[in-house]
Amino acid sequence: MAVASLVGLVLTVDQRGSRRAPDRVGELLAGLAGAPTRLAFQRTAGDEVQALVTEAAHLPALLERVLRSGDWRLGLGLGAVQAPLPEDVREARGPAFVRARSAVEAARTSPAGLRVHAPEQAETPARALESALWLWASLLERRTRRGWEVVDLVDTGATYEQAAHRLGITPSAVSQRAAAAGLAEGRRARELVAHLAALALAAARSEEQP
């Protein structure tokens, strides 16, 4: 009898340079606490964490939290996940988890330390998603601490005037920091990533077998 499955995106995140740097997994998990996932982030082995996402709209916020520090390699595995789901991602199984593992290994020599692996029928949208993520990660890598201050405030709903008051600078300075940080481009990148992830998930759902 066939095993029931659903289709999702598995995120496998591995710390860069872990032999030379302190373990940052606890800090990452704290930053991802309460994030919208189907199975929440958990430490799986050593300095690695993993989570499952089934809604494309949830992906950009998760990825931005991981990518902003530059401390992590990321593998995205697209495909079937065995159902019913366990409560803990460490007990989940399926082709998506296998692909996430191969993706994070391939990420060691890839731009932005990031790869997306998908079943054959979803390779085209998955490649487009990977390309968009490489470009977005490059933008985030160049964003300074001052840029993040402005972006984070505006993301919470603050106007430029309110952000200026909070930061003790002029609205013009906020505008300049927002432009240098690529705030508008970053927002479009989030939209694009969600759109391409939805296309990739739809393609995988059309034919993926457990």
Secondary structure by P-SEA (a helix, b strand, c coil): cbbbbbbbbbbbbbbccccccccaaaaaaaaacccccccccccccccccccccccccccaaaaaaaaccccbbbbbbbccccccccccccccccaaaaaaaaaaaacccccccbbbbbcccaaaaaaaaaaaaaaaaaaaaaccaaaaaaaaaaaacccaaaaaaaacccaaaaaaaaaaaaaaaaaaaaaaaaaaaaaaaaaaaacccc
